[in-house]
Amino acid sequence: MCFVLACSGGATGRPKGAFPDAITPSAPKPTGTPANWIVIVADDLGTDKLASYGEHPKAPRTPRLDALAARSVLFRNAYANPVCSPTRAALLTGRYGRRTGFGAIVEIANDADELPLAEELVPEMLERSNPAWTSVAYGKWHLSGYKSPTGLKHPNAQGFDHYAGALGNLFYTSTDRRATWRSFEKVVDGEVRWVEEYATTDTTDDAVAFLQHHRSGPFFLYVAYNAPHTPFHLPPVKLYPGHLEKDATDIEKFDAVVTAMDTEIGRLLDTMTPEQRATTYVVFVGDNGTDRDAILPPLDPSHGKLSVFEGGVNVPLLVSGPGVRPGETQALVHVVDLLPTIAEAAGATPRAEIDGVSFLSVLGDPSRAGKREFVYLERFHPLGGGPFDLELRAVRDARYKLIVDKGGSEMFYDLRGRFDDGEGTDVSRLAGPEREAARRLEAELQRIERTVHYAY
């Protein structure tokens, strides 16, 4: 699978941040080395924006992702949190935001918050299991800020051997200088530099360089694109084979940026050697639903990013690699499940209190139901353990969904045959089998409230 994360120096003696310009070849590959992982994260890309999902007739052109989907397990029921920082924290820790305090984004220019260093991320887990792992991260981080305790060094402090990318959204900088998609502030192993390059291309260049230099030992590659997040813009012509006028609509620009990202993902995958292709899992996942201003009718923009409706939390997830049988699956999965899946494939042991469950068995047989009966979703503000001025929670099973707001209002949805939520019903008006289904969902929410607690 394609993930990009970083390991700490460990027994190899590699100091964190040792690869600012080129990746030093790692230690000789030990016998029985597990498969590599590449995880590619898209920013604000819902299932409506991938043609392979068939959820909207006017999806952007994504031929390379469509080709990846054809040789992957395509997850119909994959879920993330409705905003980016909470999803990235959940993906890398395997833990819900109610444990880590990450239910909202980090305002990197102003906040003193960061993901607690006591949290064990994928690269730290892998290195603890086998110090030969190399973990690197490129692109958007969004788990620390310029004023947080470890700030620019946070990715390295959390186990990545090397990090290079924008600390958060591109419009954030550490000075008054204005950033754009073609001119932005980049952090490289704790040092700030200004880059004059299209951001999607720059992230891809870094990932390509890693694949070209790395020749031995297992690796975890975490590639987190800023695309297609705002600001809306026209991508370079070489990455978008169409023609857009300067007065193109925001939706047209957004879709063009998706196509440009698709082009660069193709370049990244084409860099892989035959050996890397044969021994690497590639994961492509969205961090939340589509930006509301980029959603086309008949879909409801208010059900997109920021909401716990399907359009805000149901994300594309494609997984290819060794032993993967291509096909679609209806299995319920959450981004917290990636860490235990990687752990099972790598022979690593995650920490005791994780919320994810491995979906490795589904990769070998997409017809399997998977291990989850429920998926839990959340958004809260501010960061930390509360009290919260905003709190949204949702839980779904194979058919039904319950959404609860801060005031305790409970709305019930039947998702059968739909890729959106449809019309909800107040729980107080339910009867019969639907009332029993709502009770099961309520019981799962109560279980999470009893057992999942903020650790700091």
GIPE-V91103 format. One record per residue. N is the residue number from 1. SS is DSSP state (hx for helix, st for strand, lp for the rest). OMEGA is omega in whole degrees, -180 to 180 (* if undefined). Layout:
{{N & SS & OMEGA} {N & SS & OMEGA}}
//
This chain:
{{1 & lp & -180} {2 & st & 171} {3 & lp & 171} {4 & st & 172} {5 & lp & -178} {6 & lp & 178} {7 & lp & 174} {8 & lp & -175} {9 & lp & 175} {10 & hx & -174} {11 & hx & 180} {12 & hx & -180} {13 & lp & 180} {14 & lp & 176} {15 & lp & 176} {16 & lp & 179} {17 & lp & -177} {18 & lp & -172} {19 & lp & -175} {20 & lp & -177} {21 & lp & 178} {22 & lp & -177} {23 & lp & 177} {24 & lp & 178} {25 & lp & -177} {26 & lp & -178} {27 & lp & 179} {28 & lp & -177} {29 & lp & -179} {30 & lp & 178} {31 & lp & 177} {32 & lp & 180} {33 & lp & 180} {34 & lp & 179} {35 & lp & 176} {36 & st & 176} {37 & st & 168} {38 & st & 177} {39 & st & 180} {40 & st & -178} {41 & st & 174} {42 & st & -174} {43 & lp & 179} {44 & lp & 180} {45 & lp & 178} {46 & st & -179} {47 & hx & 179} {48 & hx & -176} {49 & hx & 175} {50 & lp & -178} {51 & hx & -178} {52 & hx & 177} {53 & hx & 176} {54 & lp & -176} {55 & lp & 175} {56 & lp & -176} {57 & lp & -178} {58 & lp & 176} {59 & lp & 178} {60 & lp & 175} {61 & lp & 179} {62 & lp & -176} {63 & hx & -178} {64 & hx & 176} {65 & hx & 175} {66 & hx & 178} {67 & hx & 176} {68 & hx & 180} {69 & hx & -177} {70 & hx & 179} {71 & lp & -178} {72 & lp & 161} {73 & st & 178} {74 & st & -178} {75 & st & 178} {76 & st & -174} {77 & st & 176} {78 & st & -172} {79 & st & 175} {80 & lp & 173} {81 & lp & -171} {82 & lp & 175} {83 & lp & -163} {84 & hx & -177} {85 & hx & 179} {86 & hx & 179} {87 & hx & -180} {88 & hx & 177} {89 & hx & -179} {90 & hx & -179} {91 & hx & -174} {92 & hx & -179} {93 & hx & -173} {94 & lp & -174} {95 & lp & 178} {96 & lp & 177} {97 & hx & 178} {98 & hx & 176} {99 & hx & -173} {100 & hx & -176} {101 & lp & -176} {102 & lp & 176} {103 & lp & -179} {104 & lp & -180} {105 & lp & 172} {106 & lp & 173} {107 & lp & -164} {108 & lp & 180} {109 & lp & -172} {110 & lp & -173} {111 & lp & 172} {112 & lp & -176} {113 & lp & 171} {114 & lp & 175} {115 & lp & -177} {116 & lp & -180} {117 & lp & 178} {118 & lp & 175} {119 & lp & 178} {120 & lp & -180} {121 & lp & -179} {122 & hx & -177} {123 & hx & 179} {124 & hx & 177} {125 & hx & -178} {126 & hx & -179} {127 & hx & 177} {128 & hx & 179} {129 & hx & -175} {130 & lp & -176} {131 & lp & -180} {132 & lp & 179} {133 & lp & 169} {134 & st & 180} {135 & st & 180} {136 & st & -180} {137 & st & 178} {138 & st & 175} {139 & st & -173} {140 & lp & 180} {141 & lp & 173} {142 & lp & 175} {143 & lp & 175} {144 & lp & -179} {145 & lp & -180} {146 & lp & -177} {147 & lp & -180} {148 & lp & -173} {149 & lp & 179} {150 & lp & 169} {151 & hx & -176} {152 & hx & -179} {153 & hx & -173} {154 & hx & 179} {155 & hx & 179} {156 & hx & 179} {157 & hx & 180} {158 & lp & 168} {159 & lp & 180} {160 & lp & 176} {161 & lp & -176} {162 & st & 175} {163 & st & 174} {164 & st & 178} {165 & st & 176} {166 & lp & -176} {167 & lp & 179} {168 & lp & 176} {169 & lp & -170} {170 & lp & -178} {171 & lp & 174} {172 & lp & 171} {173 & lp & 180} {174 & lp & 180} {175 & lp & 177} {176 & lp & -179} {177 & lp & -177} {178 & lp & 180} {179 & lp & 174} {180 & st & 178} {181 & lp & -178} {182 & lp & -179} {183 & st & -172} {184 & st & -179} {185 & st & -176} {186 & st & 177} {187 & st & 177} {188 & st & 180} {189 & lp & 174} {190 & lp & 180} {191 & st & -179} {192 & st & 173} {193 & st & 179} {194 & st & -175} {195 & st & 176} {196 & lp & -179} {197 & lp & 176} {198 & lp & -169} {199 & hx & -180} {200 & hx & 177} {201 & hx & -179} {202 & hx & 178} {203 & hx & 179} {204 & hx & 178} {205 & hx & -179} {206 & hx & -179} {207 & hx & 177} {208 & hx & 180} {209 & hx & 178} {210 & hx & -179} {211 & hx & -180} {212 & hx & -178} {213 & hx & -175} {214 & lp & -176} {215 & lp & -178} {216 & lp & -180} {217 & lp & 179} {218 & lp & 179} {219 & st & 174} {220 & st & -177} {221 & st & -178} {222 & st & -177} {223 & st & -174} {224 & st & -179} {225 & lp & 169} {226 & lp & -180} {227 & lp & -2} {228 & lp & -179} {229 & lp & 174} {230 & lp & 7} {231 & lp & 177} {232 & lp & -176} {233 & lp & 174} {234 & lp & 179} {235 & lp & 176} {236 & lp & -177} {237 & hx & -177} {238 & hx & -179} {239 & hx & -179} {240 & lp & -172} {241 & lp & 176} {242 & lp & 179} {243 & lp & 178} {244 & lp & 175} {245 & lp & -180} {246 & lp & 180} {247 & lp & 177} {248 & lp & 179} {249 & lp & 178} {250 & hx & 180} {251 & hx & 177} {252 & hx & 178} {253 & hx & -180} {254 & hx & -178} {255 & hx & 177} {256 & hx & 178} {257 & hx & 175} {258 & hx & 179} {259 & hx & 178} {260 & hx & 177} {261 & hx & 177} {262 & hx & 179} {263 & hx & -178} {264 & hx & 175} {265 & hx & 175} {266 & hx & 178} {267 & hx & 179} {268 & hx & -178} {269 & hx & 179} {270 & hx & 179} {271 & hx & -175} {272 & lp & 175} {273 & lp & 176} {274 & hx & 178} {275 & hx & 179} {276 & hx & 179} {277 & hx & -176} {278 & hx & -173} {279 & lp & -174} {280 & st & 169} {281 & st & 176} {282 & st & 179} {283 & st & 171} {284 & st & -176} {285 & st & 172} {286 & st & -178} {287 & lp & 174} {288 & lp & -179} {289 & lp & -176} {290 & lp & 174} {291 & lp & -175} {292 & hx & -178} {293 & hx & 180} {294 & hx & -177} {295 & lp & -179} {296 & lp & 172} {297 & lp & 9} {298 & lp & 179} {299 & lp & -175} {300 & lp & -179} {301 & hx & -179} {302 & hx & 177} {303 & hx & 180} {304 & lp & 179} {305 & lp & 180} {306 & lp & -179} {307 & lp & 173} {308 & lp & 168} {309 & lp & -177} {310 & hx & -179} {311 & hx & 179} {312 & hx & -171} {313 & hx & 177} {314 & st & -171} {315 & st & 174} {316 & lp & 175} {317 & st & 178} {318 & st & 180} {319 & st & 174} {320 & st & 178} {321 & lp & -177} {322 & lp & 177} {323 & lp & -180} {324 & lp & 175} {325 & lp & -177} {326 & lp & 179} {327 & st & 178} {328 & st & 175} {329 & st & 174} {330 & st & -178} {331 & st & 175} {332 & st & 176} {333 & st & 180} {334 & st & -179} {335 & lp & 176} {336 & lp & -178} {337 & hx & -179} {338 & hx & -179} {339 & hx & 179} {340 & hx & 176} {341 & hx & 176} {342 & hx & -180} {343 & hx & -179} {344 & hx & -179} {345 & hx & -176} {346 & hx & -176} {347 & lp & 179} {348 & lp & -180} {349 & lp & 177} {350 & lp & 177} {351 & lp & -173} {352 & lp & -172} {353 & lp & 171} {354 & lp & -178} {355 & lp & -180} {356 & lp & 173} {357 & lp & -176} {358 & lp & 172} {359 & lp & -177} {360 & hx & -178} {361 & hx & 180} {362 & hx & -180} {363 & hx & 178} {364 & hx & -180} {365 & lp & -177} {366 & lp & 179} {367 & lp & 179} {368 & lp & -176} {369 & lp & -174} {370 & lp & -173} {371 & lp & -176} {372 & lp & 169} {373 & lp & -178} {374 & lp & 168} {375 & st & -180} {376 & st & -177} {377 & st & -175} {378 & st & 167} {379 & st & 177} {380 & st & -179} {381 & st & 1} {382 & lp & 174} {383 & lp & 177} {384 & lp & -174} {385 & lp & 178} {386 & lp & 4} {387 & lp & -175} {388 & lp & 173} {389 & lp & 174} {390 & st & 177} {391 & st & 175} {392 & st & 177} {393 & st & 177} {394 & st & 174} {395 & st & 178} {396 & st & 171} {397 & lp & -176} {398 & lp & -177} {399 & lp & -169} {400 & st & -179} {401 & st & 178} {402 & st & 177} {403 & st & -178} {404 & st & 179} {405 & lp & -175} {406 & lp & -180} {407 & lp & 178} {408 & lp & 177} {409 & lp & -177} {410 & st & 178} {411 & st & -173} {412 & st & -176} {413 & st & 173} {414 & st & -175} {415 & lp & -175} {416 & lp & 176} {417 & lp & -177} {418 & lp & 168} {419 & lp & 169} {420 & lp & -173} {421 & lp & -176} {422 & lp & -178} {423 & lp & 178} {424 & lp & 179} {425 & st & 175} {426 & st & -176} {427 & hx & -178} {428 & hx & -178} {429 & hx & -177} {430 & lp & 176} {431 & lp & 174} {432 & hx & -176} {433 & hx & 180} {434 & hx & 177} {435 & hx & 177} {436 & hx & 177} {437 & hx & 179} {438 & hx & 179} {439 & hx & 178} {440 & hx & 179} {441 & hx & 177} {442 & hx & 180} {443 & hx & 178} {444 & hx & 176} {445 & hx & 179} {446 & hx & 177} {447 & hx & 180} {448 & hx & 178} {449 & hx & -179} {450 & hx & -167} {451 & hx & -176} {452 & lp & -173} {453 & lp & 176} {454 & lp & -172} {455 & lp & -171} {456 & lp & *}}
//
